[in-house]
Amino acid sequence: MLAIRIAAALYSFVFIWGVLREHFTPWVAIAWCGAVILFYLRMRGLALIRRAGTALLFLLHIEYCVCSWMMVRGPSMEPSYHDGDIVFVRKWPYGWILPPLPGFRSAPYVRLSESLPAEGDAVVLRYPGLDPGGDSFLLKRIAALPGEHYRFADGNFIVNGKVRRSISAQPLVVQPPVFSTPDSFSDPFVVYAAANGVPTDGIVPPGFVLVLGDNSANSRDSRSIGFIPLNFVMGVCK
């Protein structure tokens, strides 16, 4: 029982740290974690407080790792999703067990399974450094999986020799590239794609996917921000 309690305490601390670190600076996260620990130690005799804290932690775990809700922003996924729509995001079984860990801001979530979203899935992805203000959340559709050959030609998007949809190589509404390339992007091909958009012909690198918006004329997707790491994909919209 002692080992289980220690393991649960460590997991709880890491989870709380990750949730706080996702929204605040490290110093704020450290201060909050310290305050929570001190409060818990001083109130250890109050079973109600401990149970309430456990329930809150459980709800946060559901929100960050199992399922959540998201409001659609912008017209990039019309006509499937419209600006202001509320969508349900299923994060399991894609392996999202722990939120951001100290020192791993480039990889928002620790991926503990090799489950892949399917081609055609509408996914929510969290991209650090996409805009000057910090992280961005995008709703896009999986267009090509790791290892697949893709090509933009004659107004079509072609994967492994088969036309998947009609789309131009560039959106009509010009969208800016990645503001700050994540440190985890070490492959020069991936770095180039993040800064300039994916090439018109190539192979999706291992561990990455190519995403497109349904409203191809006005969508900030892989055509302008490059390939998306699988560990940036938070879940599938239903």
Residue, then its C-alpha position, 0 to 999 in steps of 0.5 A: m500500500l505504501a508503494i502505491r501511495i508513493a506512486a500515486a503521489l508522484y504521478s499527482f505531482v507531475f500531473i499538477w505540474g504539467v497542467l500548471r506549466e501548460h498555462f504559466t511560467p515555471w516559477v508560477a508552477i513551482a509556487w502553486c505546487g509548493a502551496v498545494i503541498l503545504f496546504y495538504l500537509r497542514m490539512r492532512g487531518l481533514a478527510l473531506i479536503r483530501r477527497a475533494g482534491t482527489a476528485l478535482l485531480f481525477l476531473l483534470h485527468i479526464e479533461y487533459c488525457v481522456c476527453s474534452w470539449m473545444m470551440v471551433r475558431g475560424p472558417s478553415m474546416e467549413p462546411s464540416y465545422h463552423d466558427g463557434d461550433i462546440v466539438f467533442v475531442r476524444k483523446w483516448p486511446y492515442g496515449w495521452i497519459l501525462p501533460p507537459l513535463p519539465g524541460f519538454r515544452s517542445a513535445p506537449y504530451v508524453r505519448l505512451s502508445e503507438s496508436l495512429p489517427a486514421e486518414g480522414d480523421a478531424v483532429v485537434l493539435r496543439y502546436p507550440g511556437l506557432d504564433p508569437g503569443g505562445d501555443s496554438f490549437l488547431l482543428k484539421r483533417i489527417a490527409a497523409l500518414p507517416g511513410e506515405h508518398y503525397r503530391f500536389a498536382d493539377g489541383n489535386f492532392i494525391v497519396n500513393g498514386k491515388v487522388r484523395r481530394s481536390i486542393s491547390a498547393q497553396p491556400l488563397v488566403v496566405q497564412p504565416p509559417v511557424f513563428s518559432t520552430p520547436d526544438s524537437f524538429s532536428d531533421p532539416f527537411v522537417v525544419y524547412a517544411a515548418a518555415n516554408g510549408v511542405p514541398t509539393d511532392g515528398i514522403v511524410p517523415p516517420g512520426f509526423v502527419l500531413v494535415l489539411g483544412d476542409n476549407s482549402a482556400n482559407s486554412r492554415d495547415s501543412r501547406s504553410i506550417g509543415f508536417i505535424p508531429l504525432n505527439f502534437v495531436m491531442g485527440v480526434c473530434k467526434 
